[in-house]
Amino acid sequence: MKQRVFSLILLSTCLSLGVSAQPTRQEVMAAMELANDHFIRKYPDPGKPTFVKKERPSNLWTRGVYFEGLTALTELERLTGGAKYKDYYKYIYDWGTAHKWTPRNGVTTRDADDYCCCQTYLDMYWMENPQETVSLLDAEKGRLAPGHQVKNRSFIAPTVQCMDNVIAAEDTPWVAGGQTKSAGSDGDWTWIDAIQMGLPVLSKLTRIRHFEGDREADRYTDKGWDMYETSRNEIGGGLWNAADGLWWRDKDFVPPYTEPNGEDCYWSRGNGWVYAALVRAMDAMLVAKGAKAPGYLEPLGEKKWKNIGEDEHFGDYRKDYLAMTKALVKCQRKDHFWNVSLHDESNYGGVELSGTALFIYGMTWGVRHGYLPKKKYLPIIYQTWDAMVKTCLHDDGFLGYVQGTGKEPKDSQPVTYDKEPDFDDYGLGCFLLCGTEIVRLLEQ
């Protein structure tokens, strides 16, 4: 009887708030598995090159974003005893091995799109680390006990090389295709998408090196901040508009450029990339209390964290994150999605999954970590997840309403339920990132 009364109260509360009842963990996992299994059936060989107009290696940025989401889902499968864990883990492992755990275009690249894949390489290293804390410095100096070795250094060695090269290139012009891209690596992220592709790599690497005993591990987060700040405040006069709490995609969209209705152009997925980057950078600096090796991974249902103190700009990222959250809530559509043009619904207005999923991913992380109030944001999160599943997810796992690649609202239009985007991987990655955060929130 008490249970029935509680259920009626819960239903009444949900209806009064205009929200759907919160999903179960099993329902969210089932939706993610359906979408992911559709992708794996379509691409059974993860190392095979992609072909959209031309052949590209499968560690390009679009696939890198997908594997960010798959890694998050795979960790949940492990924690919940899911039947898909081994298959998903093998799929990631085979992909990384096929590319020798190396950025696209090698360790000398300075293009963030090339080293986006390194986020997954670093995550895999965390999952593969020895059970006890190991000092990398001791390992390099041969001071480990006989028979003790650091496992799978191949997972991260190329990433370390690449990021060390980015740091070393601080005062070196980046020349590609006969054109100078930037005077030094601080200015490499000339488009806001690059913040998501690159910032989490530097943050995750600092975390790993910190736990391995590197006393100068913060050199990576310091570099991440320098590059982020340059994009934020200098490129194009600053791509961050503090007045609106949103980002112009690149210098081409800074005013006087406007949308058809006269408003500034704030592209949904571009802002979603930055929002996700802030979350992933902050998350790399938080350690769940009581978490243990391998990789100091977060237990399911965790409610308390400590900051390892390796990023002095954690508070700066959080400030921008909160400002973006406030701005994003204001422009959400009544059907719970966001337009591709955040301030002009007349410019290709309609349902779009990728930006929406990134926004809910970020908001869910904020609620889970206590930075956003549950009373306000839980209805937004659950309503939008319900809308994405019911509106975008086909019975066979295909995801509709994903805007294809581009840099502004008009690109890859029209966006429809049945139209397949040019790359069908990153939209799924965004969906998986969102769903995995919701599962973690439900388990608190």
Secondary structure, 3 states (H helix, E strand, C coil): CHHHHHHHHHHHHHHHHCCCCCCCHHHHHHHHHHHHHHHHHHCCCCCCCEECCCEECCCCHHHHHHHHHHHHHHHHHHHHCCCCHHHHHHHHHHHHHHCCCCCCCCCCCCCHHHHCCHHHHHHHHHHHCCCCCCCHHHHHCCCCCCCCCCCCHHHCHHHHHHHHHHHHHHHCCEEECCEEEECCHHHCCCCCHHHHHHHHHHHHHHHHHHHCCCCCCHHHHHHHHHHHHHHHHCHHHCCEECCCCEECCCHHHCCCCCCCCCCCCCEHHHHHHHHHHHHHHHHHCEEECCCCCCCCCCCCCCCCEEECCCCCCHHHHHHHHHHHHHHHHHCCCCCCCCCCECCCCCCCCCCCHHHHHHHHHHHHHHHHCCCCCHHHHHHHHHHHHHHHHHHHECCCCCECCCCCCCCCCCCCCCCCCCCCCCCCCHHHHHHHHHHHHHHHHHCC
